[in-house]
Amino acid sequence: MNLTYFTFFICIIVCTLIITYWAAKRSKTTNRFYTAAGSLTGFQNGLAISGDYISAASFLGVVGTIAINGYDGFLYSVGFLVSYLVVMFLIAEPVHHLGKYSLADVVCYRFNRNSIRSVMAFGTLLISFLYMIPQLVASGLLLRLLLNIDYSISVVVIGGLMTIYVVFGGMIATSWVQIVKTVVLLSGTFLLSLIVLSRFHWSPSAVMTEIIQQTPLREQFFIPGQLLNSPVELVSLQLALLLGTAGLPHILIRFFTVKNTKEVRRSLLSATWIIGIFYLITLVLGFGAIALIGYQKLVAADPTGNLAAPLMAKELGGDFLLAFISAIAFTTIVAVVAGLVISATTAFSHDIYHHIMKKGTTSEEDQLRAARWSALGIGLISTIFALRMENMNVTFLVSLTFTVAASSNFPVLLLTIYWKRFNQTGAIVGMVTGMIVSLACLILGPHIMNPNGGWITSKPLFPLYNPGIVAIPVGFFSAIIASLIFQKSSQSADEEMAPFFIKAQTGIDMRGKSM
Amino acid sequence: MEEQIRILMERKKKFLINSLIFLFVFYFGLPFSLTFFPEWMNRSTYFNGLTWGWIFAFAQIPMTWILGSVYAHKANDLDRLQEEMKQGGRM
């Protein structure tokens, strides 16, 4: 590793550790540790949400997918962005009103049962690990390709950093690392896109002419159907992307970090602006990558196209720009995995340890200690898993996390918040069925069961790469049917539930407690 | 008091249902029209030869911003009404 790279990386590590040190002094209560005591402004939270959301898969993956597949790559970006409207319209404000620290709090505000809390906590842990481990694996491979560092060293560095941020700085450190990441990522990629456009004398048609020369798809590059050629796959993917975000625990717990619903809405508006602009930038970068580097070189470096952005940086600005873009990718990864560690930590220490094992009797000090130890444990476990999975192709798990979230967490949250006849059995059945079916479709599907290089070399039992169109309705229907079958006498229940719906929508507590 | 809150909640619900219907139609309109009207979507427009497919995909971005802003504006208004009601009713 030469001096330029080394300087950039040390710079980032030192900056984020200073943030953590500063945050550690402010994370002395559980409220501050889990939610930064609601102290973020809407705009700051919007930056943090973007930092939590834009993974290396979005940054490097989308640029690469656009460079290789053209139009269809951009459809991913569209889905990722529009999903925020579903979060804003249906989920964000009720989550803020009902929950305290975790998603389980939200559902348990209505059905206060340990069984439900455990299922919700398990769901959060599952989704967080499913999302975190592939990111760690991908980051190890990425740093190895970019900087020639040993795989295990890169994984240990990233795993170690994310753990340090959360153990010492809790949500405050996580949020500020994410805010810094968003600023660095957005400004860096914006700069890179300007350099790309200046190479083509600011003429979009010059870029398009060059792309047609460089891609084997020729004019087809600009026409849909290169990646998602079956309509069912297309709709299935779009459905999972649209509804998935509204079930991702690490995004939803960010709504506890602001003080009121006005700030929740401001967070989401800022996030949609930032994410929207970011995906426009990735489009320019994807086009630039194929036009400047050419298909052969892109695919030779990495068949998935993940190295498109770094390769282009090297082409445009030599080692210095490549070091800069690699540093941005590194920041992107640590910020996202730190967000996942804190969501998993909350599920374990707040839901499982405090509420279920200790029946809600632990002292403030104990809770904080448990939270820090859980964060350490979760960081260690995921790092160890990532170290052992070096030779497995796991990147596809990232996009499938959206399907799992959309078919388990999302239906249960939505029905809890809006449906009067929903009940505990429905919640548990919905969560469990949603998780099992989405995972089963994944395991039996062509990602894993594939005659050409799958983990299981045989014909897939389930035909779709994107199982959302099956798994999401199954999640909903199982929750609804179980609720209807195990319905108790409804008239009195309706009356009892009225205060819950008022609290969910307005935050006003009709039972006479504080807001 | 409870009655007034219910009225506000109804107003919000009505607005939300309309927005959601619009959102789903606009969003799923893209994959559906790509599937069912490919010739039409692949026809060039006057903008630099971009096809309708691109224009429709790009349009999703401002749609998100506009719909989000309209909702935030509306919800902030309702929040204010609710706040005034609470002051008046002294809950």
Contacts between the chains, C-beta under 8 A, distances in Angstrom:
chain1	res1	chain2	res2	distance
A	71	B	53	6.6
A	71	B	54	7.2
A	71	B	57	7.5
A	74	B	57	5.8
A	75	B	30	7.7
A	75	B	31	7.7
A	75	B	57	6.9
A	78	B	30	7.1
A	78	B	57	5.6
A	78	B	60	4.7
A	78	B	61	7.5
A	81	B	60	7.0
A	81	B	61	6.4
A	81	B	64	5.6
A	82	B	23	7.4
A	82	B	27	5.3
A	82	B	60	5.7
A	82	B	63	7.6
A	82	B	64	5.4
A	84	B	64	6.7
A	84	B	68	7.3
A	85	B	19	7.9
A	85	B	23	5.5
A	85	B	64	5.8
A	85	B	67	5.9
A	85	B	68	6.1
A	85	B	71	7.9
A	86	B	23	7.6
A	88	B	68	6.0
A	88	B	71	6.4
A	88	B	72	7.8
A	89	B	16	5.5
A	89	B	19	6.2
A	89	B	20	6.0
A	89	B	23	7.6
A	89	B	71	6.4
A	90	B	16	7.6
A	90	B	20	7.7
A	93	B	75	7.7
A	204	B	48	5.7
A	205	B	48	5.7
A	205	B	49	7.3
A	208	B	48	7.6
A	208	B	49	7.5
A	222	B	51	6.6
A	222	B	54	7.1
A	223	B	42	5.4
A	223	B	51	7.2
A	223	B	53	7.3
A	224	B	34	4.8
A	224	B	38	7.5
A	224	B	41	7.2
A	224	B	42	7.8
A	224	B	53	5.6
A	225	B	34	7.6
A	225	B	38	7.6
A	231	B	31	7.2
A	231	B	35	4.0
A	234	B	31	4.8
A	234	B	34	7.0
A	234	B	35	6.8
A	235	B	28	7.2
A	235	B	31	5.1
A	235	B	32	7.6
A	235	B	35	7.8
A	238	B	27	7.2
A	238	B	28	6.9
A	238	B	30	7.6
A	238	B	31	5.2
A	242	B	27	6.3
A	261	B	75	7.4
A	261	B	79	6.5
A	262	B	76	6.0
A	262	B	79	6.3
A	265	B	71	7.6
A	265	B	72	4.3
A	265	B	75	6.1
A	265	B	76	7.1
A	266	B	72	7.3
A	268	B	68	6.7
A	268	B	72	7.8
A	269	B	65	8.0
A	269	B	68	5.3
A	269	B	69	6.4
A	269	B	72	5.6
A	272	B	64	5.3
A	272	B	65	6.1
A	272	B	68	5.2
A	273	B	65	6.4
A	276	B	61	4.7
A	276	B	64	6.3
A	276	B	65	6.4
A	279	B	61	7.3
A	280	B	61	6.9
A	498	B	2	7.8
A	501	B	9	7.6
A	502	B	2	7.4
A	502	B	5	5.8
A	502	B	6	7.9
A	502	B	9	7.2
A	505	B	9	5.1
A	505	B	12	6.9
A	506	B	5	6.1
A	506	B	8	7.3
A	506	B	9	6.9
A	506	B	82	5.9
A	508	B	5	6.5
A	508	B	82	7.6
A	508	B	86	7.3
A	508	B	91	7.0
A	510	B	2	6.8
